[in-house]
Amino acid sequence: MSISGRVPLLLLLGVVPVVLRPSNGTVWLWVLAVALLVGLDLLLAPSPAALAVERAEVGSVRLGHPTETRLTITNRGSRRARGLLRDAWQPTAGASGNRHRLALGPGDRTLLRTPLLPRRRGDLRATGVTVRLRGPLGLAARQRTREVPGAVRSLPPFESRKHLPSRLARLRELDGRAAVRVRGQGTEFDSLREYVRGDDVRSIDWRASARTRTVVVRTWQPERDRRVVLVLDTSRTSAGRVGDVPRLDSAMDAALLLASLAARAGDRVDLVAGDRRVRARLRAAGARDVAGNLQEALADLQPVIAEADWSTLAGAVTALGRQRALVVLLSPLEPSAVEEGLLPVLPSLTRHHRVVLASVRDPALEELAATHGTLDEVYDAAAAEQAIGRRRYTAGLLRALGVDVVDADAEQLPPALADHYLALKARGLL
């Protein structure tokens, strides 16, 4: 039960009879009268159990985008129900305006809407519906909290989809729909033509050249039906924030743009996500909505405070098939983590696949390195320069092992990775 603010006011009104007839008996008599009124009002208040509460399914929504949950309330009792209903959700669901006034006659029904604005990825759940129904005097109320299951699935926001139209236009050019053909080391033969200075000598067709008086080279079409394997690092290094956004979320954004682009190019997209163990695995080949499937698979992933076991992740990539693929490692370029965990397993990947490391760079390092106003800033700049130097050294080690490194700010990483993919496709290196 609960009491309203009218009860203290009634008790304060007892000052009048006490002043007129001061005695302990007057005080207790007034308190007893108020208690009887409160008890009577509570007795006449309708039971919250008489209200039937049903929740409509909310579904999925992208992180940071508004949605709503709807409750249908039906009064199955014989008394008029007046009071308050609170639709409680976990804080990261962003429920607002979730306290609703009720005034239902017997058999009446109403629809209550609660706005939601998710602030975290994953399944965000309702924690209970509390109903408080007042008595006819408004002094006391019956209150009950019941479980009314409900959840909203918050998906990665995919903010980088704004870059997709321009990259698709470039893809159409590479694909030949704009009458463009490129040459490279692909496997889809296009035509023969005369050798010109700068051509790769490995493209020379010696048999065709022997039948003519000139040297002839093969040209190739941009390859299709390639494999793209996205490997998402969810270890402790992905929990770091750049611009108040976790590195993991920025890596997801880059993965979604690349997956959408690769699917439009006719390539097959697979996903492996994990740290010391595999957390998610998805084969999106042939799916109509590759980005939608990836968003569903990525929604529940959260950083784990543990080191990445790259042997396990590399084994998961191998388990997807031995066919040559573009393997994109979405992992922070942290020198200690890369040198101790990733470098030892890279030869097994680069032997069979084209490997790219995509990392979110923190622009704060460059800002610190460029500031030399005070003595403390000079020390900070020296530390930042040392960190930048280590990152460059680690990137050099990766390139020496045949790994392409794409290191960019959070906003620039998705388009930079997409551009790198298109460049590889144009050169026939997938």
ABEGO torsion letter per residue (X at the ends): XBBBAAAAAAAAAAAAAAAABBBAAAAAAAAAAAAAAAAAAAAABBBAAABBBBBBBAEBBBBGBBBBBBBBBBBABABBBBEBBBBBBBAAAGBBGABBBBBBBBGBBBBBBBBBBBABBEBBBBAEBBBBBBBAAGABBBBBBBBBBBBBBBBBAGAAAAAAAAAAAAAAAAAGAAGBBBBBABABBABBBBBBBGBBAAABBAAAAAABABBBBBBBBBBBGBBBBBBBBABAAAABBBGGBBAAAAAAAAAAAAAAAAAAAGBBBBBBBEBABBABBBBABGBABAAAAAAAAAAABBBBBBBBBAAAAAAAAAAAEABBBBBBBBBBBBAAAAAAAAAAAAAAAAAABBBBBBBBBBAAAAAAAABAABAAAAAAAAAAAAAAAAAAAAAAAAAAAGBBBBBBBAAAAAAAAAAAAAAAAAAGAX
